[in-house]
């Protein structure tokens, strides 16, 4: 289990909740930040910023973490959407606090009856100008903050490209072969890699859930090729054969009915 740094106190509770959830998924996956970078396409430095509350992770990174950690992507993306709103609101409040209120006390007062309408119009114009200026400065600050974060992320990814290449050769280019540890519990079969029954898997998906499905496909007599956790053409063809044999909709996608058939199928 990782020893995490304490998150910044100024984080909104919804942002704090999202980051804590991402930390738990990383701990559950037992992946290092470099391995996480190889699986998701985001650099190790970027993941360090995301998981320490210094930067809000993009939607795609959250979705990738959900797949790796075996969580429901839809639920995690809802948390991310709420956190993103609170993150943006926090930036606006910080920018307004930095600007401070405009001092309008120096506006000259006109006591003459004939000059009072002019004075009211002048004060209104000054207030309107102050509001427009504050909004413009706030927008400029938000844009500057987002540009700075984007540049920092791009610089980190470029700087880490060479260092990460050597570390990811064994993780991304050399296939990982998983071991199937088949056992039956409560009338269902498990291969020791995942206990999911409802995660949707299709072409290009990778991870332990795919390896679990490959083990169960092999046990059911539809050979998926290597148990490498990669949902490729061989795995898809094996899924289609299995769906056809069990009277399911033949779509090549491992959906809840297909999971049920895989877990309850008799060995061939």
N, C-alpha and C positions, 0 to 999 in steps of 0.2 A: 504494500500500500504506500502510495506516495505521501511525502510530508509536504503539504501545500503551504505556501505563504498566506498570511492573512490578507483578505481582500481589502481594497481601499474603503474607508468608512463612508466616503461620500457617494458610493454607488447606490442607486435606487434599489429597493428590495426586489423588484422584478428582474433587474439586471443581475443582482446578486444571486437570485434563485436560478437563473439560466446558467451562470458560470459554475455554480456548485453542481448542477446536474451534469454539465459537460465534464467536470473533474471526475465525477463518479463513473461516467461512461469510460473515460480514459483508464481509470484504475481497473475497471472491470475487464477492459481489453488487454491489460498487462503489456501495452505497447509503450516504447520510449517515444520522445517527441520526434526523433529522427525516423523511427518506424511509422509514426503517425503521419509525418510529412510524406513519406513514400506512398502511403495508402491513399492520402487525400489530395495531394498536389499542392498543399500549402506548406511553406517552409517551417522548420523547427522553431526559428525565431518568432514567426507569426503566431504559432500555437502557444509559445510562452507568453506572448502579449495577451492573447485571448484568454488563457486560463488563469492569468494573474490580474485580470480586470483593467489592463491598461488600454485595451482596444476592443471594440465590439466585433465578434467574428461575423463574417458575411453569412448569408443564408445557405450558400452551397457548402460551406465548411460545417455548419451545424447539421445539415442533412447527411453529410458524409460521416460525421461522428455518430449520428443515430444509427446508421447502417452498421458501422464497425462495432458499436457497443450493444447492438441488439435491442435498441429502443424503438418506439413508434415514431417515425419521422414526422408524421402529421402533428402529433402532440408537441414534439419538441419545436417544430416550426411555429406553432401558435405562441409558445413561450418566447421564441426569438422575435416575433413580430411585436409583441407587447414590450419586450425589453428594448427594441430598437426605438419605439416611440418615447419611452422614458429616457433613453440615452440622448435623443435629440432634444427633448425638453430640458434636460440637465445642462446641455451646452448653451441653450438660449438663456437660461437663468444665469449661468456664469457670465455670459457676455454682457447681460444687462447690469449685473452687479459691478462689473468692471467699468462700464460707462458711467454709472451714477446718474442721479437726477440732474437735469439742467437747472441752473439758477436763473429764475425769471424775476427776482426781486428788484433788479436794477432798472426795470421798465419804468420810465418816468410817468408819474401820475398827472393827469390834466384835470384841474378843478373847474375850469371854465365850462359853463353850460354848453357853449357852442362847440367846445373841443371834446366833450365826452364821447360822442359816437365815434369820432376818429380814434380816440384812445382804445375803445373796446375793439374796434377792427384791428388795430395794431397789435393788441395783446393776443387776439385770436390768431393772427397771422404768425406771431412769434411762437405760440404754442404748437400750431400746425407744423411749422418749420422744424421745431425741436423733435416732434414725434417722427416726422419723415427722416430726420437725421439719425435718430436712435434706431429706427427700423433698418435704415441703410447700413449703419455700422454693424448691427447684429447680423444681418445677412452676410456682410463681408467677412465677419469673424467666423461664422459657420462655414463659409466656403473655404476660408483659409485653413481651418482646422481639418476639414475633410481632405483638402489637397495635401496637407502636411502628412496626414495618416497614410494616404495612398502612396505618396512618395517614399515614406519610411518603409512601407511594406514592400514596394518594388525594389528598393535598395537592399533590403534584407534578403529578398529572394535571389537577387543577382549575386550578392556577396556570398550567399550560401551555396550557390549552384555547384561550384567546383568541389567544396568540402563535402557536400551531400552526395555527389555523384559516386564517390568511392564507397561511402557507407551504404548506399542503396543498391549497389550491384547485387549483393547477396540477397537483398530483401525484395527487389522488384523484378530483376531480370532472371534470377535463378528460381525455378518453380519450388514452392513449398509443398511437400507431400504430407498430408495428415494421416493419422492412424485412426481407423474405425474401431471403437470399443463398443460393440453391439451388446445391448441388454434389453430385456423386456420388463416393463413396469406397468402394472394395472392394465394389461392388455395392449400396451403400445410399445413400439420399438424406438430405442434411442441409440445414437452412436457416440455419445459422450462429448459432442462438440457444441450442441445447442439444443434447447428444449422448446424452441418456438413451434407454434402451430398455425400462425397466421401471417407471418411476414411474407410479402410478395417478393419473389425472386425471378429475374428474367435476364436477358442478354446483358453483358458487361458488369453484372453485379459480382462482387468478390467478398470473401470473408468466411467466418466460421459457419454461418448459416448455410452457405452454398456447399461447403465441405460436408456438413451434416446431411444435406439432401443427397449429395453424391453417394455417401455411404448407404443411405436407405434405398437409393435407386439400384445400386449394385446388389444389395440384399434381395430386392424384389425381382432381380433377373434382367434388368435393363441396364446394360453396362454404360456408364457415363465417361469412361476413360480414367485418367489419373484423378485421385482424390486431392486436388490442388486448390480447392476453394475458389476456382474461377469458372463463372458461368459462360462457357463457350459453346461452339456448335455441337460438340459431342454430347455435352450435358443437355442441351435443348432437344436433340433427337431422342435421347434416353427418356426425357420427360414426356415427349409426345407419344412414344411407344407405351409408356406406363399409363398415360391417360387413356389411350385407345383400349388397352387391355382391361381397364377398370370402368369403361363406359362413361368417362368424364369428357368435358369439353376439351378438345385437342387444340390447345393454344400455345403450348411450349412454355407456359408460365407456371411457376409453383405458387399456387394460391391456396387458401384454406382447405377447399375440398381435396386438392392434390396432397397437401400435408397429411390430412386425415388418412387418405388411402396409403400413403407411404408408411405412416406409423402403424397402420393396422394390417398391412399386406402380409400374406403368408410367404415365407421364403421359397424361391424357385430352385 
